[in-house]
Amino acid sequence: MEDKKKLFVGNLSWGIDDAKLNEIFSEFGEVAEAKVITDKFSGRSKGFGFVTYANEADATKAAESLNEKEVEGRPITVNVAKPMKPRD
């Protein structure tokens, strides 16, 4: 079952960290967690992350408002995160 409060955010600029991601998305409601995914060896951003809201309505509003919006020069992708598929 997918969690409609958790959003996938793609095509992030390399300069965006967890705090900046939280700042961008908190405009639409209470952010429970904002996490930029980084390479475990280099520590560099992989260019995507996840934002979890306290409630579904805020998550929906943020996804609709921010999908394809330009942030730091790049159009970001925002949609409901899909559950991770198990690896074989």
C-alpha positions as CSV (number, residue, x, y, z in Angstrom):
1,M,0.0,0.0,0.0
2,E,1.4,3.4,-0.9
3,D,1.7,6.2,1.6
4,K,0.1,9.2,0.1
5,K,1.8,11.5,2.6
6,K,5.2,10.6,1.2
7,L,6.4,12.3,-2.0
8,F,9.2,11.5,-4.4
9,V,11.2,14.6,-5.5
10,G,13.4,14.1,-8.5
11,N,15.8,16.2,-10.7
12,L,17.1,18.2,-7.7
13,S,20.0,20.5,-8.0
14,W,23.2,19.2,-6.4
15,G,23.2,22.2,-4.0
16,I,19.9,21.2,-2.3
17,D,20.3,19.4,1.1
18,D,17.8,18.1,3.6
19,A,17.3,21.6,5.2
20,K,16.7,23.3,1.9
21,L,14.3,20.5,0.8
22,N,12.4,21.0,4.0
23,E,12.3,24.8,3.5
24,I,10.9,24.4,-0.1
25,F,8.1,22.0,0.9
26,S,7.2,23.4,4.4
27,E,5.4,26.3,2.5
28,F,2.6,23.8,1.8
29,G,2.2,22.3,5.3
30,E,3.9,20.5,8.2
31,V,6.8,18.4,6.9
32,A,7.5,15.4,9.1
33,E,10.7,14.5,7.2
34,A,12.7,15.8,4.2
35,K,15.6,13.6,3.0
36,V,17.9,14.0,0.1
37,I,19.3,10.7,-1.0
38,T,23.1,10.7,-1.1
39,D,25.8,8.3,-2.4
40,K,27.0,6.3,0.6
41,F,30.6,6.5,-0.6
42,S,31.0,10.1,-1.8
43,G,28.2,11.7,0.3
44,R,27.1,13.6,-2.9
45,S,23.4,14.1,-3.6
46,K,22.0,11.6,-6.1
47,G,19.6,14.3,-7.3
48,F,16.4,13.0,-5.7
49,G,14.8,12.8,-2.3
50,F,11.7,12.2,-0.3
51,V,9.4,14.5,1.6
52,T,6.9,13.1,4.1
53,Y,4.0,15.3,5.3
54,A,2.0,15.1,8.5
55,N,-1.2,14.8,6.5
56,E,-2.3,13.7,3.0
57,A,-4.0,17.0,2.0
58,D,-0.7,19.0,2.4
59,A,1.2,16.3,0.4
60,T,-1.4,16.5,-2.4
61,K,-1.3,20.3,-2.5
62,A,2.6,20.3,-2.6
63,A,2.7,17.7,-5.4
64,E,0.2,19.7,-7.5
65,S,2.0,23.0,-6.9
66,L,5.6,21.9,-7.2
67,N,5.6,19.2,-9.9
68,E,7.6,20.6,-12.9
69,K,8.3,23.9,-11.1
70,E,11.8,25.3,-11.5
71,V,13.9,25.1,-8.4
72,E,17.5,26.4,-8.5
73,G,17.4,26.2,-12.3
74,R,15.9,22.7,-12.7
75,P,12.3,21.6,-13.2
76,I,11.7,19.2,-10.3
77,T,9.5,16.1,-10.5
78,V,7.1,15.6,-7.6
79,N,4.7,12.7,-7.1
80,V,3.5,10.2,-4.6
81,A,6.4,7.9,-3.7
82,K,5.9,4.3,-4.7
83,P,6.9,1.5,-2.3
84,M,10.4,0.2,-2.9
85,K,10.4,-3.0,-4.9
86,P,12.2,-5.9,-3.3
87,R,15.5,-6.8,-4.9
88,D,16.1,-10.3,-6.0
